[in-house]
Amino acid sequence: MSVVEQYARAHIVTDADLLAEEQDAVPVVLRYDPDTDPRAVRVRLPGREAHEWTFSRSLLEQGLRAPAGSGEIRVWPCGRVQAVVEFHSAQGVSVVQFESKALMRFLRRTYLAAAAPVAREAQLGR
């Protein structure tokens, strides 16, 4: 199966946002590797020590429609065009705001990647 990796622009929400008029978006890596875990996605946040989070693909999908959470991860829609993903760790909380379209495009690509080997096998008559 093929790995899906997509870069998305996101805003890291911090207390500093209250002082700045507009914070620049940062590149966040969205990754799906069906060979590692076909039900999980990974999100890598930038920084001196990049943080990577792995969580259920279905949690991301549910969180685009209504607030959803599991363990250290919370996802919810934010207005009509944005979604928020909240990551909890011993070091604190990271709140990341995405355009919903970018997350939906990523999810669509993960489902296509997962379905491709099944379709190929069906064509070969296996």
Residue, then its C-alpha position, 0 to 999 in steps of 0.5 A: m500500500s502507498v503512504v499518503e503524506q500531505y503538508a497543510r498550513a495551520h495556525i498554532v493557537t497560543d496566548a501570544d495570539l492575543l497580542a499579535e494581529e495575525q500569526d503566520a501559518v506554519p507547515v504541518v505534516l499529515r501522514y497515513d501509512p497503511d502498512t504501519d496502522p491502517r486505522a491511524v493518522r499522524v500529525r507532525l507539528p513543527g518546532r525545535e523538537a518536532h512533535e508527532w501525534t498518532f491517533s485514529r483516522s475515524l476520530l479526525e473524520q468525526g471531529l470535522r462534523a462534531p466535537a470528538g475526543s479520545g485520550e490526549i486528542r480532541v477535534w472539533p469544527c470551528g465555524r464553517v471552514q475551520a477545524v481545531v485539533e487539540f493535543h495534550s501531553a505532559q509538556g502542555v497543550s497544543v491547539v492547532q487550527f486547520e482549514s477543514k478542506a485540507l483535512m478532508r482532502f487528506l482523509r479522502r486520499t487516505y481512503l483512496a490509498a487504502a482501497a487501491p490494493v483491494a481494487r488491484e486484487a479484484q482486477l487480477g481476480r484474486 
